[in-house]
Amino acid sequence: MNHQNEIILYQPNNAIEVEVRIENETVWLTQTQIAKLFGVKQPAISKHLKNIFSSGELSEYSVYSILEYTAADGKVYRTGFYNLDTILSIGYLPQLYNVMCRLLNQNPMQENNGIARR
């Protein structure tokens, strides 16, 4: 397996592995991949994206792109991807912040590695 375009986050007893697309100097993930990264269901990500875009925190037009990818079956599919700015915005939502801290194996009540806590 080619690990060049993957992010692997380790937890104490298991690992989360998400293959990422790197294009135009940023990381791109689908809603399903973002959900897997944060350990939640895809509808939760969809809800958070709707709130991020409706609040004006991010403009969907600048962080969303329809890209082609080749699936395991060899077929080429056009799918919506979100860039790193979007992934980070979702990660800093209070509802998912503790999930991110668990993924990083950090205590959410402490300030570690210069990461500001909400």
C-alpha positions as CSV (number, residue, x, y, z in Angstrom):
1,M,0.0,0.0,0.0
2,N,1.3,3.5,-0.9
3,H,1.4,5.6,2.2
4,Q,2.6,8.8,0.4
5,N,-0.8,10.5,0.4
6,E,-2.2,9.3,3.7
7,I,-2.7,10.7,7.1
8,I,-2.5,8.1,9.9
9,L,-3.6,9.0,13.4
10,Y,-2.9,6.6,16.1
11,Q,-5.0,6.0,19.2
12,P,-3.9,3.8,22.1
13,N,-5.6,0.6,20.9
14,N,-6.2,1.2,17.2
15,A,-5.5,3.4,14.3
16,I,-7.6,5.6,12.0
17,E,-6.3,5.7,8.5
18,V,-7.6,8.2,6.0
19,E,-6.2,8.4,2.4
20,V,-6.0,12.1,1.4
21,R,-5.7,13.9,-1.9
22,I,-3.1,16.6,-2.1
23,E,-3.6,19.1,-4.9
24,N,-2.9,22.8,-5.3
25,E,-0.8,22.8,-2.1
26,T,-3.6,21.7,0.2
27,V,-5.3,18.5,1.5
28,W,-8.7,17.5,0.1
29,L,-11.2,15.2,1.8
30,T,-14.7,14.1,1.1
31,Q,-17.5,14.4,3.8
32,T,-17.2,10.7,4.4
33,Q,-13.4,10.9,4.9
34,I,-13.8,13.9,7.3
35,A,-16.4,11.9,9.3
36,K,-14.0,9.0,9.5
37,L,-11.2,11.3,10.6
38,F,-13.3,12.7,13.5
39,G,-15.1,9.5,14.4
40,V,-18.6,10.7,13.6
41,K,-21.3,10.0,11.0
42,Q,-21.4,11.8,7.7
43,P,-24.7,13.6,8.5
44,A,-23.0,15.3,11.4
45,I,-20.3,16.7,9.1
46,S,-22.9,17.8,6.6
47,K,-24.7,19.7,9.4
48,H,-21.5,21.4,10.6
49,L,-20.6,22.4,7.0
50,K,-24.0,23.9,6.6
51,N,-23.5,26.0,9.8
52,I,-19.9,27.0,8.8
53,F,-21.1,28.2,5.4
54,S,-24.3,29.9,6.6
55,S,-22.5,31.8,9.3
56,G,-20.0,33.1,6.8
57,E,-17.0,31.6,8.6
58,L,-15.9,30.1,5.3
59,S,-17.1,30.6,1.7
60,E,-18.1,27.2,0.2
61,Y,-16.9,28.5,-3.2
62,S,-13.3,28.9,-1.9
63,V,-13.0,25.6,0.0
64,Y,-15.1,23.1,-2.0
65,S,-14.2,21.5,-5.3
66,I,-15.5,18.6,-7.5
67,L,-12.5,16.4,-8.3
68,E,-12.1,13.2,-10.2
69,Y,-10.7,10.1,-8.5
70,T,-10.2,6.5,-9.5
71,A,-11.9,4.0,-7.2
72,A,-10.8,0.5,-6.4
73,D,-13.0,-0.8,-9.2
74,G,-11.0,1.2,-11.7
75,K,-13.8,3.6,-12.5
76,V,-13.3,7.4,-12.5
77,Y,-15.8,9.3,-10.3
78,R,-16.5,13.0,-9.8
79,T,-16.9,13.7,-6.1
80,G,-17.1,16.8,-3.9
81,F,-14.0,17.4,-1.8
82,Y,-13.3,20.0,1.0
83,N,-9.9,21.6,1.6
84,L,-7.8,21.8,4.7
85,D,-9.3,25.1,5.8
86,T,-12.7,23.3,6.1
87,I,-11.3,20.3,7.9
88,L,-9.6,22.6,10.5
89,S,-12.8,24.7,10.9
90,I,-14.8,21.5,11.6
91,G,-12.1,20.3,14.0
92,Y,-12.3,23.5,16.1
93,L,-16.1,23.2,16.5
94,P,-16.9,22.7,20.2
95,Q,-18.9,19.5,19.4
96,L,-15.8,17.9,17.7
97,Y,-13.0,19.5,19.6
98,N,-12.9,16.9,22.3
99,V,-12.9,14.2,19.6
100,M,-9.8,15.9,18.0
101,C,-8.2,16.0,21.4
102,R,-8.8,12.3,21.9
103,L,-7.4,11.6,18.5
104,L,-4.3,13.5,19.4
105,N,-4.2,11.8,22.8
106,Q,-4.3,15.1,24.6
107,N,-6.3,16.4,27.6
108,P,-8.8,19.0,26.3
109,M,-8.6,21.0,29.5
110,Q,-4.9,21.7,29.1
111,E,-2.9,23.8,26.7
112,N,-0.5,21.6,24.8
113,N,1.8,22.2,21.9
114,G,0.6,25.8,21.5
115,I,-2.9,24.7,20.5
116,A,-5.4,27.1,22.0
117,R,-8.3,25.4,23.8
118,R,-11.9,26.5,23.5
